[in-house]
């Protein structure tokens, strides 16, 4: 329940605070609290561009020693591993690799799904191969009759695979899900089928010649404080260890790990082209998609929608959500060390433009929404822009905009970007841009 309620509550409170101009420094801001209707408290948020204090971003092309990165080779061999280690140590935590004994079993296949437009497969991924071990179900749709192997979008969903399309053949997730439409006592019912269909646009994706693979993020870790004990993370706790060490993975690390396990599975499917898999996610799962793509270079493309703080938005920019706020409200998302920067974000050895840079030279698309100020659309654009020198060093065109593009004016250079009109969500418009971007950068095998 917690995950969904918090998600909704914060969107609301973030919205209520829009327009509040508070003349104060960052330090003062952290001390201030403002009561909200839901009965909780919300740190005062800055939504006033003129109040953003100046900040200096770390240069992705300068080594920790101060030495400049002057070649693609130096980036790949020296700076990239250094940055990856910093993100692991201070923000998302270290994750384990592929577990031994993992198994994939196709538990359902339909060659005539969605009125004959699709092939639908459901694959049980058993992470340890043990009978009672943790598992996730990967739902796959492939366009029927399209010449394969096919390019794919892969993303985690919030409420169970059955919410992705109103397709009676999708297995209803039997585990804990957040309260919401068609959910009774944290168990999904038939009524939840297709509840998130507008966020997935399955038919549109298939009609454009792409497949879609998705799994429920709660199969990897349910999204609440203490969810670790029903998470794959608990498999890796050492005897007498009840919490991960300060540099070990949080829930975002676990969800990203799950995406890599889904990729392990896709690699075994003859209908899928594993060199053309785009990892996609929205909001907290947009943060997850970036972290998955940064670590796992098998993902050919990364699409991050409204990812905000801890995603594509610059942490050092005081606008919308802050590091302190996210660590306070969602302490299980990041690693323990990240909390050390709650009151001194400028001491963070990295910032989010360097997360984007870790994906280079692979195409990355940063989608934002004009009313989603909590996620700081400008901060996401500035991060994309500050990642561009790395993309250019690696021989790509970087980001084809020097100023924030207008509403609904997508940019489709190797770093892609758009500012959609409207609120925090994934819409048909967003998917059209993701598909256009994929057509430019991933269509040809
Ligand atoms: C918000 C959170 C954001 C974003 C969002 C979501 O409450 O503050 O960072 O991730 O939830 O995932 O829906």
Boltz pocket constraint, residues with backbone or C-beta under 6 A from the ligand:
constraints:
  - pocket:
      binder: B
      contacts: [[A, 6], [A, 7], [A, 8], [A, 10], [A, 11], [A, 282], [A, 283], [A, 284], [A, 285], [A, 306], [A, 307], [A, 308], [A, 309], [A, 321], [A, 326]]
      max_distance: 6.0
